[in-house]
Amino acid sequence: MKYILLLFSLLTFYACSNLSPKEKDLGKIINTKIDISSFNSVQQENEKQLLKEVLKKKEYISLVFLKEDCNSCYFKFIEWIQKIDSVNIPENYTLVFIIQGTNYKRFISKIKDIDNGNTKNKYYTIMDPMGSYLKKNSDIPRWIIDASVLINSENKIKMVGAPFATPEMTELFHKICAQ
């Protein structure tokens, strides 16, 4: 009987160790706190607000990391703005773009050049000139930061990836935000 139990334990260990590196990263990172404490304010179009006020109003926030002077980042910004409303976002949710760079107006100007001024950012933006977002969250795999994270009011990661990426992600997003 002991041998059967040992064999079962070894098979269970082997099955669990066959997870891909990304699946292991996700398992470790869900419910981990993300550090956004170095940011005091957010910008919404031309208006600045305190980040803590936004955090008080919204229970769930997607953090989308981008870089200034990064062509694919401009397209990612446009994609998020155009697609996030398609998932019927709840009242307790918002979106914050964290842009590693110094010039919000230049970033938005490049967005407007790409899409002929069609994209209106009704969400929030944080400029990160010192790269503190990556530095303070260096224990989180970079691919997760780049994929975007959904956090709750305690800054704990609840989901990785865009809520509009697949129907399954949309379903998971709504399930999390309904809790």
Number of C-alpha atoms within 10 A of each C-alpha: 6 7 8 9 10 11 12 12 12 12 12 11 11 11 10 11 11 10 12 10 10 12 11 13 15 17 12 11 20 16 16 15 16 21 16 16 12 10 16 12 16 22 19 14 15 7 8 13 13 12 18 13 12 16 17 9 13 16 17 25 22 22 27 23 23 22 20 20 13 11 12 11 19 20 14 15 19 19 13 17 17 14 14 17 11 11 16 11 15 14 11 14 17 21 19 19 21 21 23 20 18 15 14 17 11 13 19 19 13 16 21 16 10 15 12 10 12 12 16 13 15 12 14 21 21 23 22 22 14 11 14 16 21 18 11 14 15 13 10 18 14 11 11 17 20 15 13 20 23 25 25 22 14 13 19 18 23 21 22 22 19 20 25 19 12 11 11 11 17 19 13 15 23 16 10 15 19 9 5
